[in-house]
Amino acid sequence: MADLLQTYDWKVTPLGDPAHWPQSLRTAIQMMMASGHAMCLAWGPKRTFLYNDAYVPMLGARHPQAFGAPFGEAWSDIWSEIAPLVDRTFAGETSTFENMPLTMQRNGYPEETWWTFSYSPVEDESGDVAGLLNVTVETTGRVLAERDRDEAVERLRRNEARWRRIFHTLREGFILAELVRDETGRVIDWRYEEVNDAWYDLVGIERGCAVGRTIREVFPGIEDSWVKEFAGIADAGEPIRFTRQVGTLDRWYDGVAQHAGGDHFTVIFTEVTDRVLHEKRQRALIALGDRLQQEASVENITLAASTIIGETLGVQLVGYGDADADAETITVEQDWTSGAAQTLAGTLRFRDFGSYIDDLKAGRTVIVRDCRTDLRTRDHAEALEARSARAFVNAPVIERGAFVALLYVSSDVPRDWGPVELAFIRDIAFRVRQAVERLRAAQQEEVLNGELAHRIKNTLSVVQAIAMHTLVGKADQGALDEFSNRLKALSSAHDVLMKRSWEAADFEVVAHSALASFPATRIRLSGPELRISSRTAMSLSLLLHELATNAVKYGALSVPEGEVVIVWGLRRINGVDMLEVSWSERGGPPAVEPVSRGFGSRLIRMGLSGSGGVKLRYGDQGLTVEMSAPLAQIQQA
């Protein structure tokens, strides 16, 4: 579908040329195409229909003609049923349905289908609902299986005389059991009188060891609910339906229990572990999508994602942190623990826990089923187990070839991570990185706007001074013209500062422009010719202006003998071209780290691209600032 997306002639659709698509549409399509779960998107007034690979089987013979068509045409046979839901979604309402029945003709003939899905509105840059995102699971097989199971139970009840033959041929597990009571008549256990071979296979224990024993004897530590629910079976007028986990087996079962006379009852059941876990993961992804739109801080985003993974997979420790590939460290603000595990909050060195950092740098997911036996970790098993990481998965986030972040999931016991679990972890790692970067971009814009607002206030102060100086004692037209021309000059400078769509510029030109109002003979610049994007030019201009202002107030430019040296250059690190810039103050007073961080400090620490990469040293002769960022980010428009 990603290939079809690239080759499709979008110019003949309401979406038009992809080069002009809004970022909100690009982001929604990127998230959908990257997901391993069935998703589709309806965008714009015409509800143009797009979908990913996992969604294709649900369309049947309608694929690929449905791609790029109006949503209503793609699902014309069920449109009368889903159109009101679509309208409510575009009105801003999220709708979730479980096992919704729909009769459709996707393969040329009518067929009954059932669906569990969520319709979520997608907002554009202006905050208006521009699209509908559908995460769906076809549950037809499950519903039909439940229908078949119920019919089997009913047949068993009507044909009890022939139950023995059915008993030996059932693929479902079958139990004939008797309640066990204490001297007061209270049910405290129940005993297996008969079980079929399928029962042994479904619970995974040796055949022949259950009959005559109670459930508490066969499964020590089993949940009390397995006894309590069947305690009232003799009084139940209808069969008791259940979907429940046997915690000691870590398996889920779906079945029906019914009274069989006296204290006897029968149970017929199937194992549904894969289905339950799949549905649990689907619900988790839907819940995560909602949370990522609501959270307003990086800490809350990563904690929400970590919590959902931890509760969904039943592990002990989950977290997300920014990685420094050069230093081989990870910095974690906050992570999720099940209660017994120790948090990893802070900065840790990867090599203190094994040699798998090399895999992460190469973009490979690290999967450790037991740290005691894995060659990469066995020499550091004690340190890992102290962190509740007997088994773990590290999913790296790679951007432009660089290892930038990590999602980690840890278990305090050995664990065989399955492909579905790994896909789930990678999916969430991608979603979290996207959400974090969107938030950081918004925060960067907020900082820049704050700085510009600060400059506006200063400009207005200058305007006031000019007015007082120019017009005092003057009333002729010449004085007014002079005042007007000065205001125009200030207005032009202000327009350059506020301009949001600069063309690419040379690094040195931007630096000279930013420092034009400072003593040029005491500021030396050195570096190669380098083109930078308009966004970087804005950041660099504000950054250099802030550093120079501080140098005039407190640093090297506050004394006659002080000077500033600015040097920039390119260096290739682990296959990635990096821009490195240094600001060095010499001959000034000793630099002192500020007690509190104001707006200017925040701006400086955001660095060249707004994502950090800044080191500050407060030396005897002044401040030294070292900044670095991938060249691709610096030149990206």
N, C-alpha and C positions, 0 to 999 in steps of 0.2 A: 504494500500500500504506500510505503514511503516513495518507491519508484514511480508509482502511478501518480502520486501527488506532484512529483517534479515534472512529469511529462504531460500532464493533463492541460488542455487548452482552457485555462480559467478566464481568458478574455471574453469568451462567449457566455459566461455565467454572470450573475449579479455580483459576484465577488470581484470580478475584474482582474487586472494584472497583479500577480503576487507581489511585485515590487512595491505596490502601493497598499498592501494589506497593513492594517494597524497592528501594533505590537501585541495587543490583547488577543487578536485572532492567531497570530504566529505562536504565542505562548500556549494557547489552548490546543492548537494542532500539534505542537511539539510534545506536550505532555501526553496527548492521546496516542500519537504514533509510537512513543517510547514505552507505552504500557503493555504489559503482557495480558491484561484483562480486556474483555470486550467493551469497547467504548465507541460512541459516535457523537457527532457534533452537528447541530443545525445552526446556521449563522445568517444574520441579517433579516431584513423584512421578508425576503422570499424563502427563508428557512433553507438555504443551500445545505445539502447533506454531505458530510464527510465521515469516514470511519477508518478503524485500524484493522490490522490483520486478524486479530482475535474475533472481530465482529463479522468477518466475511461468511463463516458457516451459517450464521443466523439468517442471512439474506437468501440462501438457496440459489435458485436460478436467476435471481434479480441482480446478482453481482456479475460484471462490474457496471452494468447500465445505471445502477442506483447512485453511483459515485458522482457527485456534482449536480445531481438532480434536486428539485425541490423536495423537502421532507415529505410533503403530502403525496407527491407522485410515487416516491419510493415505497411508501406503505399505504397505497390507496385503498386496499381492501380492509384495513382496520382503522383508517383515518377518522371515521366517525366516532370511534371509541377513544382514540388518543388525542384528537384535536383539542378537546377542552383542557387536557393536561398540559399540552404544549402552550396553549394560550395563557394558562395560569403561570407557567414557568417564565414566559416572556414578560409577565406582569411582576416578576420578582419572587415567585413562590417556589420553594423546593418541595418536590413530591417524591415519596418513597412507597413502593408497593412490593408485596410479597406474594408470589404465586398468583399473579393476575392472569386469568384465562383470556386467550385471544384465538379466534378462528381465522386462519390466514391461508393464502394460496401462493406461498413463496416458491413452490415447485410445480405449479400448474394444477394442483388439486387441493381441495379444502382439507385442512388438518387442524386438530385441536392442539394448542400450545399453551404453556404457562410460563410466566416470566417474573423474576424478582429484579427490580431495577430502581434507579433513582434518576429523576430529572432535576438538574441543578441549573439555575441561571448563571450566565457568565457576563460580567460587566466589561464594557469597553473603557477607554481612557477617560471618558467624561463621567463615568459612574452609571451610565444607563445600561440596561440589559440588552445586549447585542446578540447573545447566543444561548443555546441550550446544550448542556453536556450530559450525556446519558451513559451511566455505568450499569451494565446489565448482565444478568446470568439467566440462561434458559433453564428452567426447572421442569421441563416437560417430562424428562426421564424420571425424576424424583416423584412427581405427582402421579404419573402412571404406575410407578413402582408401589407407591403407597396404596393406590386404588387396587392394584393386583394383590397386595398383601392383605388388605381388608377383605377382599373377596375370598382369599384363601382361608382367613380366619373364620369367615361365615360358613364356608363349605365344611370346615373342620367341625364346627358346632353342629351343623345339620347332619353330618355323616359320622357321628361319633363312633358308630359301630365298626367303621372301617379305619379308625384312627391309626391302628398299628401299621398298616401298609403305608399310609401317608407318613407316619413317624419315621420310617426307615428310608423314605425317598426325598424327604424335605431337604432343600438346600439351606433353608433358614434354620437357626438353632431352635430346639424345642425342649421344654422343661415340663415335667409333671412333678409338683412339689407339695409338701405338707407343712403347715404352720407349726412352729414349736412355741408352746406357752409355758409360763412359770406357774407356781402353785396358786397364784391369784387369777390365772386365766389370761394374763397379759402376754401378747405376742413378743417374744424376744429373739426369734431366729426362724429360719425355715430350712427344711431338709429336702435334698434332691431324692426323688423316688425313681425318676426315669429321665434320662437325657439322650438325645440322639448323637450320632457321630458329628453332625454339623456343629453341635454345641461345642464339642471339644476343639474343633478346628477354629471356630470363631473366637474362643477365649484363649486359645494358644496353650492349652495344657494337655498333658498325657491322657490318652483315652483310658477309661475304666476306673479313674480315681475319684469320681464325684458321687456316685450313687451311694446312698446311706449316710452321707456326711452333710453337715449344714453349710450354708453359704459362708458363715463366719469361719468355719474350719477350712474350707477350700480357699477362701480369699481373706487371710488375716488382715485386719485393718480396713476392710471395705467400708464404704460410707454407710451410715445408719439409714439413709433414705432408701437403700435397697431392701431393707427390712420393713421400715415404717410404712412405705407406700402399699406393700402387699398385706399389711396387717389387717386392713379393713376389706379384704377381697371378698370375704363371705357375705358382707353386707352390701357390696356394690351391685347395683342393679344392671349396670352396663360394664363392658370391658374397660380396663384401665389402660390408657395409651401412655407411653413414656418415650422420651429421648434423653438418655442420661449417660454419664461417664463412669467407668470403673477406674478410679484414680490409680489404684495399684497396677493396673494394666496399661494405663494411659490410652484407653480405647473408648469409643463412644458406641452406644447401641440404641436402636430404635425398635420398639416392639409393642405388643399388646398382651396384657394378662387378663384372664377371666376365671370366674369361679367354676370349680369342677366338682362341687358337692362337699359338704362338711368343711373341714379345714384344708381341703385340697384346691389347688389352682394350677392352671397351665400358663405357660409363657411361650410365645413364638416371637422371634426377633432376628434382626440382621445387624451386622456391624456397619456403621455409617461414619467411621472416623474421618475418612477422606472428605466426605460431603460436609460434615460439620466444620472441619477445619477450613475447608475452602470457603464456606459461607461466612465463617468468622473473619477470615482474611478480607473477604469482599466488604463486609460491614466495616472493618477497620479502615480500609482505604476510603470508603465513603465518609466515615467520621473524620479521618485525617484531612480530607479535602475541605470539609467544613471548618475544621480548626485552623488550617493554614490561612484561610481567608479572614479569620477573626482575630488572630493573634497579632499584636503590635510590637513585639520585641523578639530579637534573635533567641534569647534565653527561653521565652515561652514557646516559640516554634519548635526548637529542638527538644524541649522537655515534653511537649505534647506528642511529638512523633515517637520519642523514646518510650513514653508511657504506653502508647498504643501497641508498639511492637512487643514490649515486655509482657503486657497482659494478654496479647494475642498468641504469642509463642510459648508463654509459660517459662521464661528464662529468669535469670537473677539480676542482670545488669545490662543496660542499654544506654548508649550516649552518642553524641555527635560533637566533633571538635574540628577546629582549623588545624591544618597540618603545615609544618615548615619542612619542606623536603630537604633543604640544604642542612638545616640543623638536626634533621631527623627527630623532630619532636611533634607532639600533638598538644594543643591547648583546649581544655574542656571547661566551659563555664558552669554547666550543671548537667547531671545525668539522672537517669531513673534507676532505682534499685528495688528489689522485691522486699527489702527490709533487712535481710541478713548480710547482703553484700556491702563492700566498702566502695564509696564513690571514687571516681577517678578525676574529680574536679581539680583543675590546676594544669601544670605543664609537665609532661612525662617524656622520657627518651625511649624510643622504640627498642633500641638495642639492649635496654635493661631487661627486655622480656623475650628476646629471641632475635633471629636473623631475617624475619619475614618482611622487614622494611623494604628490602630489594624488590619483593613481589609487589608491594603497594606502589612503589615508584614507577614500576612498569605497568601499572593499571590493572593488575590481577587481584581478584578477590581472594583473600586469605581465608581458608577453611581449615580449621583445626578441630578434629573430632576428639582428640585426647592429647593434651599438652605433654603428657609423660612419654608418649611414643612418637610424636611428630618430630622429625629430624631438626626442624627449625626451632623447636621450643623445649625439647626435653632437658637441655642443660639449664633452662630457666623455669622449670616446672614449678618449683617452690614459690618463686615470685609471682607467677601467674595464678596459682591456686590461692595465694593470699589475697588476690584481687577477684576471687570467685570466677576465674577464667580457666577451669579445667578443660572446657571446650569453648571455642569462640569463632565468630565470623567477623572479619574486618572488610567492609566494602569501601574501596577508595572512590573518591570523586576526582575525576580528571578533567581539567579545563585547559584547552589549547596545549595539550601535551604535558601539563604540569600536574603533579599530585598536590591538591589544595585542601582537601578535607576528608574526613573519615567517619563512617557510621560503624559502631562496634556493638556486637550482640554477644553476651557471654553466659555460659551455663556452668554451674559449680559441679556438674557431673558429666561424664563422657556422653556425647550426643552425636548421632549420625544425621547431619544436616541434609535434608532432602532437597531435590531440585526446586520443588514448589516453594519451600521456605526460603531458599536462596534468592529465587526470583522476587519474592515478596520483600525481602530485605533490600535488594538492589533497587527495586521500584521506589521504596520509601526514601532511600538515600538520594535518588535523583530528585524526587519531589521536594525534599527538605532543602537541598542545595538551591533549587530554583526559588523557593520561597524566601530563603535567607538572602540570596543575592537581590531579589526584588526589594526586600525591606531595606537592605543596606544602601541600595541605589536611592531609595526614597529618603533615607536619613542623610545621605550625602547632599541631595538636592536641598533638603531643609537647612543644612549647615551653610551651603553656598548662598541661599536666599537670605539667611540671617546676616551673613557678612555684607551682602549687597545692601540690605536695609541699613546696616551700620554706616556704610559709605554714603548712602543717601542723606542720612542725618548730618554727616560731616559736610557734605556738599551744600546743604541748606545753610549751615553756619557760615560757610564761605560767601554764599550769596548775600547773606545779611551784612557781612563785613564790606563787601564790594559796594552795596547800596549806600552804606553810611559814608564810605570814602569818596565815591564818585559824585553823589548828589548834594553833599553838604555845601551850602552856599551857592549852588548853581540852579538855574531854572530855565536855561535856554535849551533849544533843540539839540545842540551839539552834545550837551551833557547827557541828555536822554539817549542819543544814539550811541555814545560811548558806553553807557551802562548796558544798553541792549546788546552791543557786540561782545562785551565781557560775559554776559549771561549765555550768549550763543556758544562761546568757546567752552564754557563749563558744561553746557548741554551736550556738546559733541563728545567731550571726554566721558561724560556719564553714559552716553549711548554706547560707546565702545565697551565699557565695563558691563553693561546690562545685556549686550547682544548675545543671543543664545544659539546662533547658527553660524559661528565663525568658520571660514574656510581653513583648511589645514595650513599651518604656519611653521616657520623655522623656530627651533628651540631658542636659539640665541636672540632672534628678533623679539620673541615673546618676553624673554628675560630682560632685555634692554628696555622694552616698553614698560614693564612692571616696575623697573627700578629707576625710571627716568627722573623722578622727583628727589632722588637721593644722590649724595656726592659721588659722581661717576669715577673720579680719580682714585677713590678708595675702595672701589668694588671691581675685582678682576674676574673675568669670565673666560673659561677655556673648555673647548670640547669640539667634536666633529659636527658637521652639518647634519641636521636631523629634523625631519618633518614630523610634526605631532598633530593629533586631531584637534578639532575645535573644543571638544569637551576637556581634553588634557590642557589645552592652552588656557582655558578659564581657570582650571584648578591650579596650574603652575603660576599664573599671574597672581592669584590670591595668596598662594603659599609664599612666594618670594616677597610680596608686599608685606605680609605679616611678619616674616623673619627680619626684613630690613627695618620695619617700624620698631620691632623689639630691640634690634641692634642700636638704633638711634637713641632709644629710651634708656636701655640698660647695658648694652653690649659694646662691641668694638667701635661702632660708629659714634659712641657717646664721648670718646676722647680723641684728641687730634692725631695721635700716632696709630690709632686702630685701623684695621682694614678687614675686608671680607673677600674670600676666594671661593668662587663657585666653579666646580669641575664636573663635567658629565662625560659618560662614555658607555660603550656597549660591551657586554661580556656574555659568553655562552655558558650556561650552567645546566648540566644534565639534558643537553639537547634543546634547551629553550634560550632564545635570545633575551637578555635582560638589560634594561636601561638602569644605570647606576648614577646617582647624582649626589654630590657632597657639598655642603655649606659649611665653611670653616671660618671662624672669627679669630683674628690674631691681633696681639698688642692691646687688647682690651682688658677690662677688669675681669676678675674670676667670675665664671658663670655660676649662678645659683639656681637649683631646681625650684620652681614655684611650689608654694605650699598647696595651692588649689589650682585646678585646671579650669580656665575660663574658655570663652568662645575661641580665642586665638589658639590656645593649646590644642583644642579638639581639631581645629582645622589643620594644624601642622601634623598631628599624629595620623590624620587620614592619608597623608602621603600623596604620591603623584597620581594615583588612580582612584583614590577614595577607599581603598581596602587595606590600608596599613603599609607594612614594609618599611617602617621608619625606626631608626635607632638614634637616640640623643645622648650626647656626652657633655657633661658640664665641666669643662677644663679650667685650668688656671688663667689662660689667656682669652677665654670666651667659649661660646657654644659651638659644638660641632654636630651637624645633622647629616646622617647618611640615609638615603632613600633609594629604594629599588622597586621595579615593577616589570612584568613581562612586556616586551616591546609590542607584542600584538595588542595588548590592552591600551598602550600609549597611543597607538596609531589607529585604533578602531574608532570609526565615526559614531 
